[in-house]
Amino acid sequence: MSLGRIVCIAFPYAVTVGALVSLIFVGIGSTNSKSSTDNDLYFFRADLSNLTISGTSLLSAAESALSDLTSRSDADSALESALTDAVGKSNIRDFYDIGLWGYCSGNKTSDGKYVVDYCTKPKAEYAFDPVEVWGLNSSSADSAIDDILPTSLKDALSTYKAVSKWMFIAYIIAFAATALELIVGIFAICSRMGSFITSLISGVAFLFTAAASITATALFAVYTGVFNSDLKQYDIHGSMGKNIFVATWFATAFAFAGIFFWLMSSCCCAARSPYHGNHRRNRVMAEKAPYTYERVSTPYGNSPYIGGSAPAPAPVDPYTQHHNVPMQPYRSDAYEPFRHV
């Protein structure tokens, strides 16, 4: 492991962390009524604070419904009748914020602030149903729930319920793949193969993050348009959230950057081995070749020819002694004896 390798991995690791944090912001939206951060993260807001029924405001409609329930028979539509009845029973809040796991509701203050005081328990594959949440299906004036909403809004709501399940699954897979990318990315510090494997995982994370972001944006854009078109006469207004879409598209951008930089780290910045560069050269210089020789000490260390004070006794060799072969004196100009290593 080298410092260059660590620096090379630091950037893709950082953008992966950014993608994971952005996905966490998407997931916590509209889940905690006591958190101002969570309350600012929503896909869609239905504002009913200015709800008007038959030319009356929300308050006057409630008073009218409580004082004279027969007035609902004069409603222009089944939806108007259901809204009048729901207002009379105080089933409708000023606004509703829709998140990934549920919705939050609350009241709108006189200065225009939205104060959340209730959030549902997180639920997988959640889809907001205004008929159920607003209590429109409790109206005795309507024989069939399907007749409450206009046809276009009912179709948009059905599409939203179906697509929201896929959107939820895509976000869960994107979150899991991004978390796995961070875990495997630790091993990328040691090798380029680790970077390559991490880049494959980052590809999966980007695919599902982008798919979830595109789905959420398109889904709620269409839903908002139909919602405002069909409920405009009641002064019910729908709007898309800002912060949660910023978070989801930041996650997409980070995920895309992760693919690019993980691939870059798998092609360069190899971890330095002990046999690389100067380390290898130094090691080769210090090693001995397999057939080198070194000088051995002479048995005639005390010979006068080499500075000794007295001649050393000649070694007795059984072979030369037996054949009366005289031992030659040591010559300083002869070749030095060597030994094989």
SEKOL-57747 format. One line per 10 residues: for each residue x, y, z of C-alpha. Coordinates in nm, 4 decimals. Example, Ala and Ser with C-alpha at 12.3 -4.5 7.8 and 13.67 -1.06 7.14 Angstrom:
BEGIN
1.2300 -0.4500 0.7800 | 1.3670 -0.1060 0.7140
//
This chain:
BEGIN
0.0000 0.0000 0.0000 | 0.1405 0.3393 -0.0976 | 0.0438 0.6977 -0.0310 | -0.0291 0.7488 -0.4020 | -0.2738 0.4614 -0.4016 | -0.4564 0.5969 -0.0978 | -0.4881 0.9392 -0.2608 | -0.6122 0.7762 -0.5820 | -0.8891 0.5952 -0.3936 | -0.9838 0.8912 -0.1747
-1.1825 1.0803 -0.4411 | -1.4078 0.7970 -0.5663 | -1.4618 0.6955 -0.2051 | -1.5645 1.0511 -0.1164 | -1.8206 1.0783 -0.3986 | -1.9638 0.7410 -0.2956 | -2.0117 0.8718 0.0566 | -2.1853 1.1751 -0.0949 | -2.4241 0.9495 -0.2894 | -2.5082 0.7500 0.0225
-2.5737 1.0616 0.2320 | -2.7990 1.2041 -0.0411 | -3.0003 0.8812 -0.0525 | -3.0356 0.8915 0.3257 | -3.1869 1.2401 0.2958 | -3.4382 1.1041 0.0450 | -3.5275 0.8197 0.2796 | -3.5827 1.0268 0.5934 | -3.8144 1.2761 0.4260 | -4.1551 1.3126 0.5951
-4.0882 1.0520 0.8638 | -4.0428 1.2589 1.1810 | -4.2754 1.5417 1.2802 | -4.0218 1.6769 1.5325 | -3.7408 1.7210 1.2813 | -3.7376 2.0380 1.0727 | -3.4937 1.8735 0.8305 | -3.7257 1.5809 0.7669 | -4.0239 1.8132 0.7265 | -3.8534 1.9998 0.4427
-3.8035 1.6786 0.2463 | -4.1135 1.5683 0.0554 | -4.2011 1.4658 -0.2995 | -4.5446 1.6278 -0.3133 | -4.7461 1.8697 -0.0994 | -5.1250 1.8969 -0.1130 | -5.2284 2.2378 0.0218 | -5.5906 2.2492 0.1369 | -5.5583 2.5548 0.3590 | -5.7694 2.7602 0.1146
-6.0222 2.4868 0.0437 | -6.3411 2.6384 -0.0969 | -6.6677 2.4494 -0.1414 | -6.9651 2.6119 -0.3185 | -6.8084 2.9539 -0.2854 | -6.7343 2.9168 0.0871 | -6.4036 2.8862 0.2672 | -6.2863 2.5869 0.4663 | -6.4173 2.7326 0.7921 | -6.7532 2.8346 0.6555
-6.7899 2.4979 0.4847 | -6.7321 2.3243 0.8150 | -6.9899 2.5420 0.9858 | -7.2333 2.4810 0.7035 | -7.1811 2.1062 0.7160 | -7.2335 2.0971 1.0909 | -7.5418 2.3167 1.0855 | -7.7139 2.1813 0.7802 | -7.6067 1.8419 0.6442 | -7.8787 1.8571 0.3836
-7.6788 2.1234 0.1988 | -7.4643 1.8449 0.0540 | -7.7470 1.7475 -0.1778 | -7.6975 2.0734 -0.3589 | -7.3306 1.9970 -0.4333 | -7.2138 2.0163 -0.7888 | -7.0491 1.6748 -0.7744 | -6.9907 1.3712 -0.5604 | -6.6441 1.5011 -0.4748 | -6.7822 1.8310 -0.3502
-7.0309 1.6481 -0.1359 | -6.7599 1.4208 0.0032 | -6.5313 1.7168 0.0756 | -6.8123 1.8997 0.2554 | -6.8815 1.5976 0.4717 | -6.5082 1.5425 0.5441 | -6.4639 1.9069 0.6462 | -6.7616 1.8820 0.8742 | -6.6029 1.5842 1.0500 | -6.2667 1.7643 1.0706
-6.0963 1.4933 0.8666 | -5.9034 1.7358 0.6477 | -5.5835 1.9131 0.7572 | -5.4322 2.2254 0.6031 | -5.1636 2.0372 0.4115 | -5.0177 1.6903 0.3448 | -4.6553 1.6149 0.2577 | -4.5815 1.2861 0.0801 | -4.2486 1.1114 0.1316 | -4.0991 0.7746 0.0416
-4.2238 0.5920 0.3522 | -4.5438 0.7827 0.4354 | -4.6894 1.1296 0.4759 | -4.6931 1.4141 0.7261 | -4.9695 1.6654 0.7896 | -5.0250 1.9834 0.9860 | -5.1596 2.3350 0.9877 | -5.0644 2.6509 0.8060 | -5.0066 2.9582 1.0237 | -5.1310 3.3079 0.9514
-4.7850 3.4107 0.8327 | -4.7763 3.1303 0.5763 | -4.5583 2.8778 0.7605 | -4.6338 2.5077 0.7375 | -4.6144 2.3427 1.0792 | -4.6038 1.9641 1.0800 | -4.7523 1.7943 1.3861 | -4.8202 1.4418 1.2614 | -4.6378 1.1800 1.0532 | -4.7429 0.8261 0.9736
-4.5318 0.5269 1.0689 | -4.2894 0.4343 0.7905 | -4.4349 0.1783 0.5524 | -4.2669 0.0017 0.2611 | -4.4013 0.0765 -0.0869 | -4.6221 0.3542 0.0464 | -4.8692 0.5339 -0.1810 | -5.0784 0.8315 -0.0743 | -5.4528 0.7848 -0.1189 | -5.6443 1.1142 -0.0763
-5.9793 0.9366 -0.0657 | -5.8747 0.7348 0.2363 | -5.6594 0.9980 0.4096 | -5.9118 1.2798 0.3725 | -6.1969 1.0552 0.4778 | -6.3887 1.1000 0.1539 | -6.5005 0.7376 0.1535 | -6.6948 0.7907 0.4760 | -6.9499 1.0115 0.3110 | -7.2974 0.8603 0.3221
-7.3989 1.0632 0.0194 | -7.1778 0.8583 -0.2126 | -7.2732 0.5027 -0.3020 | -6.9485 0.4250 -0.4826 | -6.5989 0.5389 -0.3945 | -6.4914 0.5219 -0.7590 | -6.7376 0.8016 -0.8377 | -6.5786 1.0463 -0.5942 | -6.2735 1.1528 -0.7966 | -6.2710 1.2820 -1.1545
-6.1674 1.0238 -1.4127 | -5.8309 1.1833 -1.4971 | -5.7345 1.2195 -1.1303 | -5.8442 0.8646 -1.0579 | -5.6277 0.7325 -1.3430 | -5.3313 0.9414 -1.2269 | -5.3773 0.8086 -0.8755 | -5.3838 0.4479 -0.9982 | -5.0659 0.5054 -1.1983 | -4.9029 0.6671 -0.8979
-4.9859 0.3708 -0.6729 | -4.8415 0.1221 -0.9213 | -4.5260 0.3164 -1.0096 | -4.4520 0.4178 -0.6502 | -4.3862 0.0508 -0.5643 | -4.1176 0.0269 -0.8326 | -3.9763 0.3623 -0.7221 | -3.9479 0.2413 -0.3633 | -3.7719 -0.0808 -0.4686 | -3.5304 0.1144 -0.6890
-3.4358 0.3429 -0.4012 | -3.3786 0.0475 -0.1664 | -3.1541 -0.1301 -0.4194 | -2.9657 0.1941 -0.4877 | -2.9061 0.2453 -0.1159 | -2.7918 -0.1150 -0.0612 | -2.5595 -0.1102 -0.3639 | -2.4059 0.2208 -0.2567 | -2.3445 0.0907 0.0961 | -2.1857 -0.2254 -0.0471
-1.9740 -0.0068 -0.2740 | -1.8280 0.1664 0.0316 | -1.7459 -0.1656 0.1998 | -1.5791 -0.3203 -0.1052 | -1.4049 0.0102 -0.1774 | -1.1893 -0.0416 0.1318 | -1.0209 -0.3373 -0.0400 | -0.9598 -0.1213 -0.3486 | -0.6815 0.0501 -0.1555 | -0.4760 -0.2686 -0.1788
-0.5173 -0.3532 -0.5458 | -0.6508 -0.2401 -0.8794 | -0.8618 -0.5550 -0.8976 | -1.0466 -0.4293 -0.5902 | -1.1127 -0.1037 -0.7744 | -1.2487 -0.2907 -1.0749 | -1.4904 -0.4939 -0.8618 | -1.5989 -0.1762 -0.6841 | -1.6597 -0.0048 -1.0180 | -1.8979 -0.2871 -1.1175
-2.0950 -0.2389 -0.7970 | -2.0975 0.1372 -0.8528 | -2.2514 0.0732 -1.1948 | -2.5433 -0.1069 -1.0317 | -2.5789 0.1711 -0.7743 | -2.5861 0.4373 -1.0450 | -2.8373 0.2456 -1.2572 | -3.0950 0.2177 -0.9788 | -3.0278 0.5636 -0.8371 | -3.0822 0.7229 -1.1763
-3.3903 0.5090 -1.2406 | -3.5431 0.6042 -0.9055 | -3.4691 0.9744 -0.9578 | -3.6149 0.9786 -1.3071 | -3.9220 0.7856 -1.1948 | -3.9867 1.0129 -0.8967 | -3.9454 1.3300 -1.0995 | -4.1674 1.2196 -1.3871 | -4.4292 1.0583 -1.1625 | -4.4888 1.3559 -0.9367
-4.4650 1.6059 -1.2209 | -4.7560 1.4343 -1.3959 | -4.9458 1.3795 -1.0732 | -4.9104 1.7469 -0.9748 | -5.0426 1.8640 -1.3091 | -5.3524 1.6435 -1.2958 | -5.4087 1.7198 -0.9277 | -5.4112 2.0961 -0.9837 | -5.6223 2.0698 -1.2961 | -5.9008 1.8619 -1.1421
-5.9097 2.0245 -0.7975 | -5.8497 2.3846 -0.8975 | -6.2164 2.4742 -0.8509 | -6.1862 2.3864 -0.4822 | -5.8690 2.5948 -0.4353 | -5.6726 2.2795 -0.3583 | -5.3163 2.3227 -0.4734 | -5.0445 2.0620 -0.5218 | -4.6710 2.1283 -0.5523 | -4.3527 1.9277 -0.5820
-4.0941 1.9449 -0.3085 | -3.7594 2.1045 -0.3833 | -3.5089 1.9706 -0.1338 | -3.5819 1.6025 -0.1799 | -3.5421 1.6263 -0.5569 | -3.2150 1.8137 -0.5116 | -3.1012 1.5301 -0.2852 | -3.2012 1.2532 -0.5258 | -3.0324 1.4179 -0.8243 | -2.7210 1.4888 -0.6204
-2.7169 1.1179 -0.5392 | -2.7399 1.0420 -0.9106 | -2.4551 1.2796 -0.9959 | -2.2358 1.1366 -0.7198 | -2.3123 0.7826 -0.8335 | -2.2125 0.8657 -1.1905 | -1.8889 1.0264 -1.0737 | -1.8240 0.7148 -0.8671 | -1.8280 0.4912 -1.1764 | -1.5809 0.7135 -1.3602
-1.3307 0.7527 -1.0792 | -1.3466 0.3894 -0.9640 | -1.2633 0.2858 -1.3209 | -0.9790 0.5366 -1.3247 | -0.8385 0.3903 -1.0046 | -0.8533 0.0397 -1.1539 | -0.6377 0.1487 -1.4489 | -0.3715 0.3474 -1.2673 | -0.2180 0.4161 -0.9272 | -0.1136 0.0558 -0.8658
-0.0155 -0.0310 -0.5122 | 0.3686 -0.0189 -0.4852 | 0.5258 -0.3559 -0.4117 | 0.8582 -0.4140 -0.2296 | 1.0150 -0.5133 -0.5653 | 0.9109 -0.1973 -0.7469 | 1.1348 0.0932 -0.8486 | 1.4252 0.1819 -0.6215 | 1.3308 -0.0906 -0.3772 | 1.3877 -0.3499 -0.6429
1.7132 -0.1987 -0.7607 | 1.8483 -0.1798 -0.4091 | 1.7538 -0.5393 -0.3484 | 1.9249 -0.6576 -0.6664 | 2.2431 -0.4741 -0.5776 | 2.2500 -0.6389 -0.2372 | 2.1782 -0.9910 -0.3565 | 2.4471 -1.2325 -0.4582 | 2.4428 -1.4004 -0.7924 | 2.4045 -1.7767 -0.7738
2.7662 -1.8412 -0.8981 | 2.9791 -1.5802 -0.7288 | 3.3051 -1.6491 -0.5479 | 3.4673 -1.5040 -0.2465 | 3.8201 -1.5211 -0.1246 | 3.8930 -1.7716 0.1502 | 4.1513 -1.7276 0.4175 | 4.4854 -1.8907 0.3380 | 4.6136 -2.1647 0.5647 | 4.9490 -1.9872 0.5525
4.8401 -1.6820 0.7439 | 5.1809 -1.6697 0.9220 | 5.3900 -1.7188 0.6091 | 5.6770 -1.4703 0.5677 | 5.5663 -1.4216 0.2084 | 5.2553 -1.2485 0.3293 | 5.3963 -1.0687 0.6245 | 5.3959 -1.3517 0.8796 | 5.6692 -1.3787 1.1394 | 5.7341 -1.7509 1.0942
5.6543 -2.0027 0.8271 | 5.3435 -2.2006 0.8914 | 5.3694 -2.5757 0.8937 | 5.2641 -2.7287 0.5692 | 4.9443 -2.9288 0.5896 | 4.9909 -3.3004 0.5646 | 4.7999 -3.4564 0.2886 | 4.7771 -3.8349 0.3001 | 4.7894 -3.8641 -0.0741 | 5.1026 -3.6544 -0.1278
5.2730 -3.8081 0.1723 | 5.2141 -4.1584 0.0416 | 5.3527 -4.0786 -0.3034 | 5.6333 -3.8584 -0.1726 | 5.5054 -3.5593 -0.3659 | 5.6610 -3.2465 -0.2139 | 5.4256 -2.9661 -0.1104 | 5.4861 -2.6510 -0.3071 | 5.5436 -2.3385 -0.0976 | 5.2807 -2.0670 -0.1019
5.3387 -1.8092 -0.3719 | 5.2100 -1.4634 -0.3334 | 5.1901 -1.4136 -0.7086 | 4.9751 -1.7207 -0.7626 | 4.6043 -1.7141 -0.8132 | 4.4042 -1.6712 -0.4990 | 4.2103 -1.9756 -0.3890 | 3.8312 -1.9419 -0.4161 | 3.5453 -2.1371 -0.2909 | 3.2068 -2.1968 -0.4500
2.9083 -2.0425 -0.2783
//
